[in-house]
Amino acid sequence: MKRNLVRRETKTVRKLPAAPAAVAQAQPDGWLSFSYSHREVSLSGGKTRLRSREYRFANGRLESEEFDGTLDASVYRTAVLRAQELMLAQTKSLLGLFSAFLPFKGGEKK
């Protein structure tokens, strides 16, 4: 013979009328902020074309900036050359870390 020792009361649930959702207000020192930037350099028709876009959200405000301009073709060539030199230097530095694991050094002869 089973007997329930705990009695549960049935509660009635009332449905409230639907209200419009509250719009979030910007906080002066908000916890959310971000920035996004994009830059593009291209060579077309003997001219270097620069495009830049930046978006920032801080203190409840979204700001954006855009720039589009043209320069001489030598600017593009110089930028590509510097990027290649930087990439080569970074690769050399990274591979230099692994040279300690090689069984021999290049300057030593047996």
C-alpha positions in Angstrom: 0.0 0.0 0.0 1.6 3.3 -1.2 0.9 6.5 0.6 2.1 9.9 -0.6 3.5 11.8 2.3 4.1 15.0 0.4 1.1 16.9 -0.8 1.4 19.2 -3.7 -0.9 22.1 -4.2 -1.9 23.0 -7.7 -1.1 26.5 -8.6 -3.0 28.5 -11.2 -1.0 30.2 -13.9 -2.2 33.6 -15.0 -1.3 34.8 -18.5 -0.2 38.5 -18.6 -1.1 40.6 -21.6 1.6 40.9 -24.1 3.7 44.1 -23.7 6.2 45.5 -26.3 9.8 44.5 -25.6 11.8 47.2 -23.9 14.5 48.8 -26.0 18.0 48.5 -24.5 19.4 51.9 -23.6 23.0 52.7 -24.1 25.1 52.6 -21.0 27.6 55.5 -20.6 30.4 53.0 -19.7 29.1 50.1 -21.6 30.8 46.7 -21.4 30.6 46.0 -25.1 32.9 47.7 -27.6 34.6 46.5 -30.8 36.5 47.9 -33.8 36.9 46.5 -37.3 39.2 47.8 -40.0 39.9 46.8 -43.6 42.5 48.2 -45.9 43.1 47.4 -49.6 46.0 48.4 -51.8 45.8 47.6 -55.5 47.6 48.6 -58.7 45.4 49.5 -61.7 46.2 51.5 -64.8 49.6 52.7 -63.5 48.0 54.1 -60.3 48.0 52.8 -56.8 44.5 52.7 -55.3 44.0 52.8 -51.5 40.7 51.9 -49.8 40.2 52.0 -46.1 37.1 51.3 -43.9 36.9 51.4 -40.2 34.0 50.7 -37.9 34.0 51.3 -34.1 31.3 50.7 -31.5 32.0 52.3 -28.1 29.9 54.0 -25.5 26.7 53.0 -27.3 27.8 54.8 -30.5 28.6 53.2 -33.9 31.1 55.2 -35.9 32.4 54.5 -39.4 35.1 56.1 -41.6 35.8 55.4 -45.2 38.7 56.5 -47.4 39.4 56.0 -51.1 42.4 57.6 -52.9 45.0 57.1 -55.7 48.7 57.5 -55.7 51.7 56.9 -58.0 52.5 53.3 -59.0 55.8 53.3 -57.1 53.9 53.4 -53.8 52.4 50.0 -54.6 55.8 48.5 -55.6 57.4 49.8 -52.4 54.6 48.4 -50.2 54.8 45.0 -51.8 58.6 44.9 -51.5 58.4 45.9 -47.8 55.7 43.2 -47.2 57.9 40.6 -48.8 61.0 41.6 -46.8 58.9 41.4 -43.6 57.5 38.0 -44.5 61.0 36.7 -45.3 62.4 38.0 -42.0 59.6 36.4 -40.0 60.0 33.1 -41.8 63.8 33.1 -41.2 63.2 33.8 -37.5 60.7 31.0 -37.2 62.9 28.5 -39.0 65.9 29.6 -36.9 64.1 28.1 -33.8 64.0 24.7 -35.5 67.7 24.7 -36.4 68.6 23.6 -32.9 67.0 20.3 -33.6 69.1 19.6 -36.7 71.8 17.0 -36.3 74.6 19.3 -37.7 75.4 22.9 -38.1 76.2 24.3 -41.5 79.6 25.8 -40.7 81.1 22.7 -39.0 83.1 20.1 -40.9 84.1 16.7 -39.7 
